[in-house]
Amino acid sequence: MFGNASVPTTHHRQAGVADDIDFEIKGEELQFVEIELDPGESAIAEAGGMVWKDASVGMTTVFGDGSGQQKGFMGALLGAGKRLISGESLFTTVFTHNGQGKARVAFSAPVPGSIIPLKLSDVGGRLICQKDSFLAAAKGVSLGIAFQRKVMTGLFGGEGFIMQKLEGDGWVFVQFGGAVIERTLAPGEQLHIDTGCVAAFTDTVDFDLVQAGGVKSMLFGGEGVFFAQLTGPGKVWIQSLPFSRLAGRVLAAAGGGGPNSGEGSVLGGLGDLIGGNR
């Protein structure tokens, strides 16, 4: 089942549900998410992602995602180490409403594309996504790493051996490039995707690689050597414009070449493979 990512642009607190934040996503190509906090509520975000906040919202920088703080220094250090391995900053920022009434804080995506809000409890409590996709979340969501179990998938799977793993039951906001399509796969149903366009998937989905046609297609087709093969059951989110592709085209237009400057040629396919974009 194909369709545009069926996600809400607004959400309002449900009575009796703890840690359920309100939010609204604004903008088109350059989006930001505005989160509304009740007194004592918190949100976590990547360092540098904030656009603005009410004065009553305090900021605290913590190791990792803050979920290990109650376990002491070693728990916090372990959370930070996971983020360091996945290429993220050692720190995240916790935004807590310390006043009365309602307060708001807003976070923006760093590249043109879409901010997708997902309630982790609705997708099995765990989401596997590309590196650098996490933007913000309700406090309590755990940020970890997911290793590609198959060697070939890890080496040539576009996002490399390590991806982000988001766990919990609260709201999380992830950022993807370009337009985003959500696909629901039935058990055993398979989908072939350009490796750089795989944005996220539930952990019930199997991620593998398949050869992109014959030798001529691999060398001259401009689509790289491998496709990502995702097998259901589960949900998959596909992005139309991976940031690596956008950056490559910008560099090529500026006269500096870039990883995708040779798309459609022998060097284009092999260069993308070596550069990790395929």
C-alpha positions as CSV (number, residue, x, y, z in Angstrom):
1,M,0.0,0.0,0.0
2,F,1.5,3.3,-1.2
3,G,0.6,6.7,-0.1
4,N,2.0,10.0,1.1
5,A,3.2,9.8,4.7
6,S,-0.1,9.7,6.6
7,V,1.1,11.7,9.6
8,P,-0.6,14.4,11.6
9,T,0.5,18.0,11.3
10,T,-1.0,18.8,14.7
11,H,-1.7,16.9,17.9
12,H,-3.5,17.8,21.1
13,R,-3.1,16.1,24.4
14,Q,-5.5,13.3,25.3
15,A,-7.0,13.2,28.7
16,G,-5.3,10.7,31.0
17,V,-2.3,10.1,28.8
18,A,1.0,10.9,30.5
19,D,3.9,12.4,28.7
20,D,1.7,13.2,25.7
21,I,3.0,16.5,24.2
22,D,1.1,18.8,21.9
23,F,2.7,19.9,18.6
24,E,2.1,21.6,15.3
25,I,4.3,21.3,12.2
26,K,4.5,24.5,10.1
27,G,6.0,25.3,6.7
28,E,6.3,23.5,3.4
29,E,9.8,22.8,2.1
30,L,11.6,24.3,5.1
31,Q,9.6,23.0,8.0
32,F,9.7,23.4,11.8
33,V,7.9,21.8,14.6
34,E,6.4,23.8,17.5
35,I,6.0,21.7,20.7
36,E,3.6,22.9,23.5
37,L,4.6,21.8,27.0
38,D,2.6,21.7,30.2
39,P,4.4,22.6,33.5
40,G,7.1,20.0,34.2
41,E,7.0,18.5,30.7
42,S,10.2,18.1,28.7
43,A,11.3,17.6,25.1
44,I,14.7,16.5,23.9
45,A,16.4,17.7,20.7
46,E,19.6,17.7,18.8
47,A,22.0,20.4,19.9
48,G,21.6,23.5,17.6
49,G,18.1,22.5,16.4
50,M,16.1,25.1,18.4
51,V,14.5,28.0,16.6
52,W,12.8,29.8,19.5
53,K,11.3,29.1,23.0
54,D,9.3,30.8,25.6
55,A,11.3,32.3,28.5
56,S,9.8,29.8,31.0
57,V,11.3,26.9,29.1
58,G,14.7,26.0,30.6
59,M,17.6,24.3,28.7
60,T,19.8,21.6,30.1
61,T,22.6,19.9,28.1
62,V,23.0,16.2,29.0
63,F,25.1,13.2,27.9
64,G,23.3,11.1,25.3
65,D,19.5,11.3,25.2
66,G,18.9,11.9,28.9
67,S,17.2,8.5,29.4
68,G,20.2,7.1,31.3
69,Q,20.5,10.0,33.7
70,Q,18.6,8.1,36.5
71,K,21.2,5.3,36.2
72,G,24.0,7.6,37.2
73,F,27.2,8.7,35.4
74,M,27.8,5.3,33.7
75,G,24.3,5.1,32.3
76,A,24.7,8.6,30.9
77,L,28.1,7.8,29.5
78,L,26.7,4.7,27.8
79,G,24.0,6.7,26.2
80,A,26.5,9.3,24.9
81,G,28.8,6.5,23.6
82,K,26.0,5.1,21.5
83,R,25.4,8.5,19.9
84,L,29.1,9.0,19.3
85,I,29.3,5.6,17.5
86,S,26.5,6.6,15.2
87,G,28.2,9.9,14.3
88,E,26.0,12.1,16.4
89,S,27.0,14.7,19.1
90,L,27.8,13.4,22.5
91,F,25.1,15.7,23.9
92,T,21.5,16.5,23.5
93,T,19.5,19.4,24.9
94,V,16.5,18.9,27.3
95,F,13.9,21.7,27.2
96,T,11.7,21.8,30.3
97,H,8.7,24.0,31.1
98,N,9.5,25.5,34.5
99,G,6.6,27.9,34.7
100,Q,2.8,28.0,34.7
101,G,0.3,27.4,32.0
102,K,1.4,26.5,28.5
103,A,4.9,27.2,27.0
104,R,6.2,26.5,23.5
105,V,9.6,25.6,21.9
106,A,10.2,25.2,18.2
107,F,12.8,23.1,16.3
108,S,13.7,23.3,12.6
109,A,15.0,20.8,10.0
110,P,18.5,21.7,8.7
111,V,17.7,20.7,5.1
112,P,14.8,21.1,2.7
113,G,12.3,18.2,3.2
114,S,9.8,16.9,5.6
115,I,9.4,16.6,9.4
116,I,7.5,13.4,10.2
117,P,5.9,13.0,13.6
118,L,5.5,9.4,14.8
119,K,4.1,7.9,17.9
120,L,6.4,5.0,18.7
121,S,3.7,3.1,20.4
122,D,1.9,3.0,17.0
123,V,4.8,1.4,15.2
124,G,5.7,-1.3,17.7
125,G,7.8,0.9,20.0
126,R,10.9,0.8,17.8
127,L,12.0,2.6,14.7
128,I,15.1,2.2,12.6
129,C,16.1,5.3,10.6
130,Q,19.0,6.9,8.7
131,K,21.7,8.6,10.6
132,D,21.1,12.3,11.3
133,S,17.3,11.9,11.0
134,F,16.4,12.5,14.6
135,L,15.3,16.1,15.3
136,A,13.3,16.1,18.6
137,A,11.1,13.9,20.9
138,A,9.2,13.8,24.1
139,K,11.5,13.1,27.0
140,G,11.7,9.4,27.7
141,V,12.4,8.3,24.1
142,S,15.6,6.4,23.9
143,L,18.1,7.1,21.1
144,G,20.4,4.2,20.2
145,I,22.1,2.5,17.4
146,A,21.1,-0.4,15.1
147,F,23.8,-2.5,13.5
148,Q,23.3,-4.0,10.0
149,R,23.6,-7.7,10.7
150,K,24.6,-8.6,7.2
151,V,28.1,-7.7,6.1
152,M,27.2,-6.7,2.5
153,T,24.3,-4.6,3.7
154,G,26.5,-2.8,6.2
155,L,29.2,-2.1,3.7
156,F,27.1,-1.0,0.7
157,G,23.7,-0.1,2.2
158,G,23.9,3.6,1.7
159,E,23.7,4.5,5.4
160,G,26.6,2.2,6.3
161,F,26.8,-0.3,9.1
162,I,25.2,1.8,11.7
163,M,21.7,3.4,11.7
164,Q,19.7,5.2,14.4
165,K,17.3,3.3,16.6
166,L,14.5,5.1,18.4
167,E,12.7,3.3,21.2
168,G,9.8,4.1,23.6
169,D,6.1,4.9,23.4
170,G,6.1,8.7,22.9
171,W,6.2,11.2,20.0
172,V,9.4,11.5,18.0
173,F,10.1,13.9,15.2
174,V,12.3,12.8,12.4
175,Q,13.5,14.7,9.3
176,F,13.9,13.4,5.8
177,G,14.9,14.9,2.5
178,G,12.4,16.0,-0.1
179,A,8.9,14.4,-0.2
180,V,8.2,11.4,2.0
181,I,6.1,8.3,1.0
182,E,4.9,5.7,3.5
183,R,4.6,2.1,2.4
184,T,3.0,-0.7,4.3
185,L,4.4,-4.1,3.4
186,A,2.5,-7.4,3.8
187,P,4.3,-10.5,5.2
188,G,6.8,-11.6,2.5
189,E,6.1,-8.5,0.3
190,Q,9.3,-7.0,-1.1
191,L,10.3,-3.5,-2.3
192,H,13.4,-2.4,-4.1
193,I,14.6,1.1,-3.2
194,D,17.6,3.3,-4.0
195,T,19.8,2.8,-0.9
196,G,20.0,6.5,-0.2
197,C,16.2,6.9,-0.3
198,V,15.6,4.5,2.6
199,A,14.5,6.9,5.3
200,A,13.2,4.6,8.0
201,F,11.5,1.3,8.7
202,T,10.0,-0.6,11.6
203,D,12.1,-3.4,13.1
204,T,9.9,-6.1,11.7
205,V,11.1,-5.2,8.2
206,D,14.2,-7.1,6.9
207,F,16.8,-4.9,5.2
208,D,19.0,-6.6,2.5
209,L,20.7,-5.8,-0.7
210,V,20.1,-7.1,-4.3
211,Q,22.2,-6.6,-7.4
212,A,20.9,-3.7,-9.6
213,G,20.4,-5.6,-12.8
214,G,23.2,-6.9,-15.1
215,V,26.7,-5.6,-15.6
216,K,25.6,-3.0,-18.1
217,S,22.9,-1.6,-15.8
218,M,25.3,-1.5,-12.9
219,L,28.0,0.4,-14.8
220,F,26.0,2.7,-17.0
221,G,22.5,2.9,-15.5
222,G,23.5,5.5,-12.9
223,E,21.6,3.7,-10.1
224,G,24.6,2.1,-8.4
225,V,25.5,-1.5,-8.0
226,F,22.9,-2.4,-5.4
227,F,19.3,-1.8,-4.5
228,A,18.0,-2.0,-1.0
229,Q,15.5,-4.9,-0.7
230,L,13.0,-4.5,2.1
231,T,10.8,-7.4,3.0
232,G,7.6,-7.2,5.1
233,P,5.7,-7.2,7.3
234,G,6.0,-3.6,8.5
235,K,6.2,0.0,7.4
236,V,8.8,1.8,5.3
237,W,9.3,5.5,4.8
238,I,11.0,6.6,1.6
239,Q,12.6,10.0,1.0
240,S,12.8,11.5,-2.5
241,L,15.9,13.6,-2.0
242,P,18.7,12.2,0.1
243,F,21.0,14.9,1.4
244,S,24.1,13.3,-0.1
245,R,22.5,13.5,-3.5
246,L,21.5,17.2,-3.0
247,A,25.0,18.0,-1.7
248,G,26.6,16.2,-4.7
249,R,24.5,18.2,-7.2
250,V,25.3,21.5,-5.5
251,L,29.1,20.7,-5.6
252,A,28.8,19.7,-9.3
253,A,27.0,22.9,-10.2
254,A,29.6,24.9,-8.4
255,G,32.3,23.3,-10.5
256,G,33.7,21.2,-7.7
257,G,32.6,17.8,-8.9
258,G,30.9,16.0,-6.1
259,P,30.0,12.4,-5.4
260,N,27.1,12.3,-8.0
261,S,28.8,14.4,-10.7
262,G,29.2,11.3,-12.9
263,E,25.8,9.8,-12.6
264,G,24.9,7.7,-15.6
265,S,28.5,6.8,-16.3
266,V,30.9,4.1,-15.2
267,L,32.6,6.5,-12.9
268,G,29.3,7.7,-11.5
269,G,28.2,4.2,-10.4
270,L,31.6,3.2,-9.1
271,G,32.2,6.6,-7.5
272,D,29.0,6.5,-5.6
273,L,29.7,2.9,-4.4
274,I,33.2,3.9,-3.1
275,G,31.9,7.2,-1.6
276,G,29.2,5.4,0.4
277,N,26.3,7.0,-1.5
278,R,25.1,3.7,-2.8
